[in-house]
Amino acid sequence: MSDVSLSLAQTRYALKGFLRDPSALGFTAFFPILLLLLFNAIFKGNTNFNGVHVRAPSYYTASIISYEIMLVSFSSLLIRITTNRERGLLKRFRGTPMPSWVYLLSEIARTIVVVATTVAVLVAVGAIFYHVQLSAHLLLGLVAYLVVGVICFCALALALTRLCATADSASAIGPLAATILAFLSGVFIPVAVMPPWMLDLGKVFPLEHLARGLQEGFLVPGSSGITLVDLGVMAAWAVLGLVVAVRTFRWEPLASGNS
């Protein structure tokens, strides 16, 4: 069997495992929809974006999509990889004839499929229930930010596994980091009411650029939201994450003292 066939087979296996886990499926698929419904119920009418009054549902559709991309690509992957490593599954995979990279590639491919599916559902909810306007420019930007965002946050997740010695620590660090960055990046709170220092701090991290790019695409007619600055910052974080992951990633359990 070729490496490509192995990768596809392993990806199918990973997706089947995801679909058979009710808690993971429910959290990943329904939690972002619940957030979208809650925020649109709380923040009704218009909000301010770049000095212009815009519809709050469009703002929060873009915001929750960016949060979902990070939640699945970073938090979920970090927890899953760390848990499998500490259970000894990564060490077993490495001991099989299957190339080690096939396992990691299949996990990333699974992440891409899950993110793409949940984002499509969020876009549909926004369009059907909140009359969010879609366009070819918007969809082009959405695809671009989805691809770069998934690559960026997956790389950061793999890099951070070295700091998570147990599954419990990964389960705490991943969601906590996503939540803090969501507040700093104008995901949960409109940027118009955030203090300047918080906005400046958020711009250091990739979620702010992912959220702002998507918000631009959803809120500005005829715009894709694509900017070299937003994509460039996320690409830089992706490169940093990959460099750190290549140098520090471990296949053996850390809790046992192996490194």
C-alpha positions in Angstrom: 0.0 0.0 0.0 1.4 3.4 -1.0 1.9 6.2 1.6 -1.0 8.1 0.0 -3.3 5.1 0.5 -2.1 4.7 4.0 -2.8 8.4 4.8 -6.3 8.2 3.3 -7.0 5.0 5.2 -5.7 6.4 8.5 -7.8 9.6 7.9 -10.9 7.6 7.4 -10.2 5.7 10.6 -9.7 8.9 12.5 -12.9 10.4 11.2 -14.8 7.2 12.1 -13.5 7.5 15.6 -14.6 11.1 15.8 -18.1 10.2 14.6 -18.4 7.4 17.2 -17.5 9.7 20.1 -20.8 11.5 21.1 -19.1 13.9 23.4 -16.5 15.0 20.9 -19.1 15.2 18.1 -21.5 17.2 20.2 -18.9 19.6 21.5 -17.3 20.3 18.1 -20.5 20.4 16.0 -23.1 21.9 18.3 -21.1 24.1 20.7 -20.2 26.8 18.0 -23.8 26.9 16.8 -25.0 27.4 20.4 -22.4 30.2 20.8 -23.6 31.8 17.6 -27.3 31.7 18.8 -26.4 33.1 22.2 -24.3 36.0 21.0 -26.9 37.0 18.4 -29.6 36.8 21.1 -27.5 39.1 23.4 -26.0 41.5 20.8 -29.0 42.5 18.7 -29.1 45.1 16.0 -25.9 46.8 14.9 -22.3 47.1 16.2 -19.4 49.2 15.2 -16.6 47.9 13.0 -13.8 50.3 11.7 -16.0 53.2 12.5 -19.0 51.9 10.5 -22.2 50.6 11.9 -22.6 46.9 10.8 -25.1 44.1 11.5 -24.2 42.2 14.7 -25.2 38.8 13.2 -22.7 39.2 10.4 -20.0 40.2 12.9 -20.6 37.3 15.2 -21.0 34.8 12.4 -17.4 35.7 11.3 -16.2 35.8 14.9 -17.5 32.4 15.9 -16.2 30.8 12.7 -12.7 32.1 13.6 -13.1 30.8 17.2 -14.2 27.4 15.8 -11.2 27.1 13.6 -8.9 27.7 16.5 -10.9 25.5 18.9 -10.7 22.4 16.6 -7.3 23.0 15.0 -5.5 24.0 18.2 -7.3 22.9 21.4 -8.8 19.7 20.1 -5.7 18.6 18.3 -3.5 19.5 21.3 -5.6 17.4 23.6 -5.9 14.5 21.2 -2.2 14.2 20.4 -1.2 14.6 24.0 -3.7 12.0 25.2 -2.7 9.5 22.6 1.0 10.1 23.4 0.5 9.6 27.1 -1.5 6.4 26.5 1.4 5.0 24.5 -0.5 5.0 21.2 2.0 7.3 19.4 4.9 5.0 20.5 3.0 2.0 19.1 2.3 3.8 15.8 6.0 4.6 15.5 6.8 0.9 16.0 4.7 -0.2 13.1 5.7 -0.3 9.4 3.6 2.8 8.7 5.7 5.9 8.4 5.3 8.1 11.5 4.3 11.2 9.5 1.3 9.4 8.1 -0.3 9.4 11.6 0.2 13.2 12.0 -0.9 13.9 8.5 -4.1 11.9 9.1 -4.8 13.8 12.2 -4.4 17.1 10.4 -6.5 15.9 7.5 -9.2 14.9 10.0 -9.0 18.4 11.5 -9.4 20.0 8.1 -12.5 17.9 7.3 -14.1 18.6 10.7 -13.3 22.4 10.5 -14.6 22.7 6.9 -17.8 20.9 7.8 -18.6 22.9 11.0 -17.7 26.2 9.2 -20.1 25.3 6.4 -22.8 24.7 9.0 -22.1 28.0 10.7 -22.3 29.9 7.4 -25.6 28.1 6.6 -27.0 29.1 10.0 -25.9 32.7 9.6 -27.4 32.9 6.1 -30.7 31.2 6.8 -31.5 32.5 10.3 -29.7 35.8 10.3 -29.7 36.8 6.7 -26.0 37.1 6.4 -25.1 38.1 2.9 -22.8 35.7 1.0 -20.8 36.5 -2.1 -18.0 35.0 -4.3 -15.5 37.4 -2.7 -16.5 36.4 0.8 -16.3 32.6 0.0 -12.8 33.1 -1.5 -11.6 34.8 1.6 -13.3 32.3 3.8 -11.5 29.4 2.1 -8.1 31.2 2.2 -8.4 32.0 5.9 -9.7 28.5 6.7 -6.7 26.9 5.1 -4.1 29.2 6.5 -5.8 29.2 9.9 -5.9 25.4 10.2 -2.3 25.1 9.2 -1.3 27.8 11.7 -3.1 26.4 14.7 -2.3 22.8 13.9 1.4 23.7 13.8 1.1 25.5 17.2 -0.8 22.6 18.7 2.0 20.2 17.7 4.6 22.6 19.1 2.8 23.0 22.4 2.5 19.2 23.0 6.0 19.3 24.4 4.9 21.5 27.3 1.9 19.3 28.1 3.1 16.4 30.2 -0.4 14.9 30.7 -3.7 14.8 29.0 -5.2 16.9 31.9 -2.7 19.7 31.3 -3.5 19.7 27.6 -7.2 19.8 28.4 -6.6 22.8 30.6 -4.2 24.7 28.4 -5.9 24.3 25.0 -9.4 25.7 25.9 -7.9 28.3 28.2 -5.6 29.7 25.5 -8.5 29.7 23.0 -10.8 31.6 25.4 -8.2 34.2 26.4 -7.3 34.9 22.8 -10.9 35.1 21.9 -11.4 37.9 24.3 -8.2 39.7 23.2 -9.1 39.3 19.5 -12.5 40.8 19.3 -14.3 37.5 18.9 -16.6 37.6 22.0 -16.6 41.4 22.5 -17.0 43.9 19.6 -13.7 45.7 18.9 -15.5 49.0 19.2 -15.9 48.6 23.0 -12.4 47.1 23.7 -9.6 49.2 25.2 -6.8 50.1 22.8 -4.1 48.3 24.8 -6.1 45.0 24.6 -6.5 45.5 20.8 -2.8 46.1 20.4 -2.0 43.0 22.5 -4.4 40.9 20.5 -2.7 41.8 17.2 0.4 39.9 18.3 -1.5 36.6 18.1 -2.9 34.8 15.0 -6.5 34.6 16.2 -6.9 38.4 15.9 -5.8 38.4 12.3 -8.0 35.4 11.5 -11.0 37.0 13.1 -10.4 40.5 11.6 -9.9 39.0 8.1 -13.1 37.1 8.3 -15.0 40.0 9.8 -13.8 42.2 7.0 -15.1 39.7 4.4 -18.5 39.3 6.1 -19.0 43.0 6.9 -17.6 44.9 3.9 -19.6 44.5 0.7 -17.5 43.3 -2.2 -14.5 42.5 0.0 -12.8 39.1 0.5 -11.2 40.3 3.7 -7.8 39.0 2.5 -4.8 41.1 3.5 -1.1 40.4 3.3 -0.8 41.5 6.9 -3.4 39.1 8.3 -2.2 36.1 6.2 1.4 37.0 6.8 1.1 37.0 10.6 -0.7 33.7 10.6 1.9 32.2 8.2 4.7 33.5 10.5 3.1 31.8 13.5 2.7 28.6 11.4 6.4 28.6 10.5 7.4 29.2 14.1 5.1 26.4 15.3 6.5 24.0 12.7 10.1 24.8 13.6 9.4 24.2 17.3 7.4 21.0 16.6 10.1 19.5 14.5 12.7 20.2 17.2 10.7 19.2 20.3 7.9 16.8 19.3 8.1 13.5 21.2 6.4 10.2 20.5 7.1 8.6 23.9 5.0 9.4 27.0 6.4 12.4 28.9 4.8 11.5 32.3 7.0 8.3 32.4 10.1 10.5 32.3 11.0 9.6 28.7 12.0 12.5 26.4 
